Amino acid sequence: MSKRRRKKDDSKTTGTITTFLISEEERERRIVEEKETTISTEDLESIVNTIFSLIKAKSRVSKAELMTYCKSRNIKPQHMYKAIEALINRKLINRRIINDELHYEIANSSHR
């Protein structure tokens, strides 16, 4: 019996299930808050402009595509999420779920 209890205690499925149930928005916010990295206002604004330019050019970008784009430009995920939050707070972009996938789009674009 004690072996079973020990196995249950050592199992990490509970943590995995918990993180799976957290919404994408909340996960992004936690990454931004937990892994605070110092970045100057000018650098953040540069990242904001870079990300907004991509989204504006394509009108809609998936999260995976944005992650790949930022990785190719050596932009850290924490900085990317800060920039996305800044763009959302300025009402320049919106989050949208399409086919169970998170996308970012220009705020004034028409919903099809």
C-alpha positions in Angstrom: 0.0 0.0 0.0 2.7 2.5 0.9 4.3 2.0 -2.6 1.0 3.1 -4.2 0.8 6.2 -2.1 4.4 7.1 -2.9 3.7 6.7 -6.6 0.7 8.9 -6.4 2.6 11.6 -4.5 5.6 11.4 -6.9 3.4 11.6 -10.0 3.4 14.8 -11.9 0.1 14.3 -13.8 -1.7 16.7 -11.5 0.7 19.6 -12.4 0.4 18.7 -16.1 -3.4 18.7 -16.0 -3.5 21.9 -14.1 -1.3 23.7 -16.6 -3.2 22.2 -19.5 -6.5 23.7 -18.2 -5.0 27.3 -17.9 -6.2 29.5 -20.8 -3.6 30.8 -23.3 -4.2 34.3 -22.1 -3.5 33.4 -18.5 -0.4 31.4 -19.4 1.0 34.4 -21.3 0.2 36.8 -18.4 2.0 34.4 -16.0 5.1 34.1 -18.2 5.3 37.9 -18.3 4.8 38.3 -14.6 6.9 35.4 -13.4 9.9 35.9 -15.6 10.3 39.6 -15.4 13.4 40.6 -17.4 14.7 44.1 -17.6 14.2 45.7 -20.9 14.4 49.4 -21.8 11.4 51.3 -23.0 13.1 51.9 -26.3 13.8 48.2 -26.8 10.3 47.2 -25.9 8.9 49.8 -28.2 11.1 48.5 -31.0 9.7 45.0 -30.4 6.2 46.3 -30.3 6.7 48.0 -33.7 8.3 44.8 -35.1 5.4 42.6 -34.0 2.8 45.1 -35.1 4.4 45.4 -38.5 4.2 41.6 -39.0 0.5 41.4 -37.9 -0.4 44.5 -40.0 1.3 43.0 -43.1 -0.5 39.7 -42.8 -3.7 41.0 -41.0 -3.8 37.7 -38.9 -0.9 35.7 -37.5 -1.1 32.5 -35.5 0.8 32.3 -32.2 3.1 29.6 -33.6 4.0 31.7 -36.6 4.6 34.7 -34.3 6.8 32.6 -32.0 8.9 31.4 -35.0 9.2 35.0 -36.3 10.4 36.3 -32.9 12.8 33.4 -32.4 14.4 34.2 -35.8 14.8 37.8 -34.7 16.2 36.8 -31.3 13.3 38.2 -29.4 12.7 36.5 -26.1 9.2 35.1 -25.4 8.8 37.3 -22.3 9.5 40.4 -24.4 7.1 39.1 -27.2 4.3 38.7 -24.6 5.0 42.1 -23.1 4.8 43.6 -26.6 1.5 41.7 -27.3 0.0 42.9 -24.1 1.0 46.5 -24.9 -0.6 46.2 -28.4 -3.8 44.8 -26.9 -3.9 47.5 -24.2 -3.6 50.1 -27.0 -6.4 48.3 -28.8 -4.3 47.8 -31.9 -4.6 44.0 -32.0 -7.1 41.4 -30.8 -6.7 37.8 -29.7 -8.9 35.3 -31.6 -9.3 31.6 -31.5 -9.7 30.0 -34.9 -9.9 26.2 -35.2 -8.6 25.7 -31.6 -5.6 27.9 -32.4 -4.7 31.3 -30.9 -4.3 34.1 -33.5 -3.6 37.8 -33.3 -5.2 40.2 -35.7 -5.5 43.9 -36.4 -8.2 45.3 -34.1 -10.3 46.9 -36.8 -10.3 44.0 -39.2 -13.6 42.5 -40.1 -14.5 39.1 -38.6 -15.2 36.6 -41.4 
